[in-house]
Amino acid sequence: MGFSFDKIKDLQIDILKEVGNIGAGHAATALSTMIQKQIDMNVPNVKLIPFSEIEDFLGGEDKVVVGIFLRVEGDIPGNMFFVMTVDSAKQLLKRMMGDAVSSDPEFSEIEFSALHEVGNILAGSYLSSLADFTNLKLYPTVPSMAIDMVGAIISFGLLQVSQISDVAILINTTFLEGEHFIEGHFFLIPDPEAFDRLFSALGVPL
Amino acid sequence: MMNVVKVRMADLNTIGAPARIRTTGLGSCVGIVLFDVKQKVGGMAHIMLPSSEIAKDNQFLNRAKYADTAVPLLFEKMLSIGASKENIVAKLAGGSQMFQFNTSNDMLRIGPRNVEASKLALSNIGIPLIAEDTGGNIGRTIELDTQTGILHIKTANLGVKEI
């Protein structure tokens, strides 16, 4: 019997919210330390989303974002994104690098590489806390970054899921810097085969 | 305002002049466009994967999701709204590699595979490919004007072009 999203009930959705909470909580702490500011987090939003609604869910159309992507292999294979608007990314860089950051919407090589590193640290702390919490093994790839349309970026994370269905579960956690100048989103999109192992490890098998 | 029909991810649709048809945020996905140059009828598919053989559940196959099944389905729909085979031409856009990796994972180079599969599916039914804007590492939003047959392509970093 293959995996089907029908098997996932409210209890499992709550568990996925907790996954998002713990992962993004650790990442927010890492970010808070990095920029010496308080970071607030929203309650994770976990939804079964049809592909036809994904773009609207992400803020629509061809909005341009900074996206950092890691492919995760191991016990919970899946795709991990850290996404920020271009404005948020610039604000974050200013907090880290001060006046060296240019105001134009382009990113210099050093800014690009700083964002890459931030993504690496944040996604790394998200995933390592998830590994600790579940006692499962996760092997993330080196992150890769793109500044482009949100749909073009996130659709790349749907390829594994798209082989079995036209819906995906996105574990979406948003965090905001104290004055809300910086907003970032984590998206974890587990592969279909990840759910059985994840829920079993957490004591709520499907 | 001009009527614009939107094609979602893993979906397809057809429309007659003077309407426009568009799909947004093509990354590794490919936008397959068919156009009847005489009847001014256009169709667009937003495919995600090259081949329906990849599908792990064939029971409810979404034919619009795969290049090999979307092309014949879109072609049938074109004929059903009055297009003629000899007047239909094709254009392709998308198929990027959004992220760069050192990996043997074939799924990560899905963009080029989507383009190849789309071309193969078109040649299987004998539809000429007259223009394409594919590959690279950029996202694209495309819109077909059924009055002119021009495909408008918008990118985040490289401006706008027409094919």
Interface residues (C-beta under 8 A of the other chain):
Chain A: G2 F51 S52 I54 E55 E61 D62 V64 F69 R71 T141 V142 S144 M145 A146 I147 D148 M149 V150 G151 A152 I153 S155 F156 L158 L159 Q160 S162 Q163 I164 S165 D166
Chain B: R8 M9 A10 D11 T24 G25 L26 G27 S28 C29 M48 L49 I54 A55 K56 D57 N62 K65 S96 M98 F99 Q100 F101 N102 T103 N105 M107 L108 I110 N137 I138 G139 R140 T141 K154 A156 N157
